[in-house]
Amino acid sequence: MRSDFKPEEFVRKFESWFESFFEVSHAEGTVAGISGGIDSSVVSVLLKQILGDKHLAVFIGIESSEDDKMDARLVAEKFNLNYQEIDVTDVFNLLTSKLPEGNMIARANLKPRLRMMTIYFFSNSHNKLVAGTGNKSELMVGYFTKYGDGACDFLPIGSLYKTEVRELARYLGIPERIITKPPSAGLWKDQTDEGEMGITYQELDKALYFIESRQEEKIDPAIYEKVTKMIKNSEHKRNLPVIFNY
């Protein structure tokens, strides 16, 4: 993995980039979902430092655990975020009651899509840009829901591997319990990102860095094959819809 990552340098460069980006957008602020996890916490804290209360962090509960809600509140209180909580479990239950049974993934992916619909409600209502919370590791292998958590106007940490996000989180002062808890999209009970992907973020980041730079001395062939397949199979998620050119 990259050995030259410097959190303080990232923050300085991001702030400089964002000021220019925000100025030409004519927006009045930003909004992001905050889940109680590390990525969304880092994104909201970064934007709070630049925009103050013009950044809105929204916890959108859908069958969410009390631990996740508590962790989102912990970050909101520590950094004095402009913060709101909304629970749309009843909307999720009503929608699923109207649909065919489907499979577990189809049902689970409704959650991030409902959350993003809600976030864009705030975006449209208050002329705010939607900040995505995806990191480079997840974007490269397609570990996000298309038109769900993958929908946004800009990606503050989209160039950082997950392991680098952890470094940045410690630099920013994100509570350690959030940094060290198993990452989860909260798609179903006891779901974890690493369990669903079948690979640890440490292994994933090492493989991704090797694929990008060829600078790692050793890489497990099985992991290399798995990650390259994940990248290939998720290509459609990183591209705009294909247009038939008549």
N, C-alpha and C positions, 0 to 999 in steps of 0.2 A: 504494500500500500504506500501512498505518498508519505514521504518522511519530512516534507517541508511545509506541511500545513501549519499555519499560524492563526489561531482564532482571532487575535487582536487585529491582524492584517485583514482578515476576511471582513470583520465588522466595519473597519474603516473603509474598505473598498465598496462594500455593499451600501453603506450610507451615502457615499458619493454617487454611486450609480443610481440609487433609488431617488435621490433628490432630483436628478435630471429626468428620470423616467416619470416621476409623479408630476413634475411641473408641466410637461406636455400633455398629460392625460386629462387635465381639467377636472379631475375628480376631487371630492371633498374629504376623502379619507379612505381607509381600507377596512375590510372585514375578513375574518378567518374563523373557521371552526376550531374549537379547542376541545380536545378529547380527554385530557389528563395524561396524554402520552408525551414523549420527548419531542417529536418533530413539531407538533402543533404548538407546544409550549415555547420552543425556541423561536418559531415564526412570530408569534404574538409579542414576545418580549423584544425581539429585534425591532418590530414596527412600533411598539410602544415607545422605545427609546428615541425614535425619530419623530413620530407624529403625536405622541401623547394620547389624549382622549379621542383624537380623530381616528384612532384604530379601535375597532370593536371586535372583541373575542366572544364567540357564541358557543355555548355548550348545548348540543342538540341531542337530547336523550331519546333513544329507541331501545327499549329493553336493556338499558345501560346499567352497569354495576354501580353500587354506591361508592366503591373504591375509586372508579374513574371520575365520578362526579366530585368526590372529595379532593382528588388530585388536581382537577381543573380549578376548583375553588382555591386550593393552596397556592397555585401559581398566580391566579387573579388577585388574591389578597397580598401576596408577597410583593408583586410588582405594580399593584394598584391599577390593574387593567380596567378599562371600560368593558364591563362583562355582563352578559345576559345568559339566562338558562331558559330553555324551551324544551318541553317533552312532547314528542309527536308519536309516542307508542300507540295511542288510540288511532291515529291516522294510518300507521303501518298495519295495525290489526284489521282495520276496515278494508284497506286495499287488498290485503292477502285473502280476506274472506270473500272478495269478489272475483278472485283469480282462480284458475285451475291450480291443483296442488303444486305442480312444478317440482324442481329438485332443490336440494339444500343451497346450492350456489346461487341459483336464480332468486330464491327467497332472500338470501343474505345480501345480495348486491342491491336489493331495493333500499336497504338502509343508507348506504352512502349516497345513493341518488336522491332519496328524500331529504337527506341532510343538505346536499348541495342546492336543491330547489329552495330550501329555507334560507340558506346563506345568500342566494341571489335575490331573494325577496328583500333582504336588508340592503344589498348592493343597489338594487334598482330604486328602493325607497329613499335612500340617503346619498345617492351618487358616490358610492364607494367602490373601489376596485377589490376584487376577490383575490386574496392571497392563498395560493396553494401551499400545501404542507408536505408535498412529496420530496424525497431525497433522491440523489443520483442512483443509489443502489436499486431502489424500487422502480424508478423510472426506466432504467436500462433493461430490467427483466420483466417489465409489465406488471409488477405487483401493485396494482391499483385498479379501481373500478372505472371502466370507461364511462364518461359522462356522470361519474360520481365524484369521488375524491380526486379524480384526474381532471376535473373541470375547474378552470381558474383563469385569472387574467395575467398572473405572473407567479413565478416560483422562486422565492427567496433562497431556499437551500437546495435547489435542484442540481447544483453543481458539486454538492458535497456527498461523499460516501457516508453511509450510516455511522461508521466508526468515527468519522470526522464530526458528525453532528453531535456525538457524545462528548467529544473534546470541546466543541463550541458551547454545549449546554453547561459544562462545568465552568467554563470561562464566564458565562453570563450569570452564573449563580442559580441555575435551575435546581430545585431540591433533589438530593441524591436518590431518594426513593423513586422518583420519576425516571431518572437516568438509568437505574439498574433494574427496574421491573421488566419482565418479559414484554417486548413490543407486541401489541395486539390491535387489530382493527375493530375488535368487538363485534364480529359478525355473528358469532354464536357463543354459547357458554364454554369457557375454558379455551377458546380459540387463541392461538398465538401465531405471529407472522412466521417465525422460524419453523414451527411445527407444520404449518400449511405449505410452506415452500419446500420443506425437507432439506434445509441447509441453514447453517448459522450465518449471521451477518459477517462474522469474521472470515469465514470461508468464502462467502459470496464476494465480499469486497476484495479479497486477495485475488480471486479469479477474475473479477472485472478489471482490476488494475493490470493484471497480466495481459488480458485481451486488448486493453487500450494501449499499453506501453511496452509490453514484453520485457519488463525490467525485473520481474520476480524470477529468482533462480529456479525454484521448484514449484510445480503445481500438480495436484493430484489429477491424473487423466480422467477419472470418473467425474470429479467435480467440474473440470473444464468442459467435458462433454455435456453435463447437465446444464451448466450456465449458458453455454453457447446455444443450446436448444431452447432455453427459456427466452433468450434474446430474440431468436429467430421467430418463435411462435407468437411473440407479443408485438411484432413489428407494427401491426395494424393499429395498436393503441397509441403509438407515437406519431402517426401520420394523420393528416387531414383526410376526410372521406374522399374516396376515389371518384372522380367525375368522368362519366362517359363523354368523350369529346366528339360531338356530332359535326 
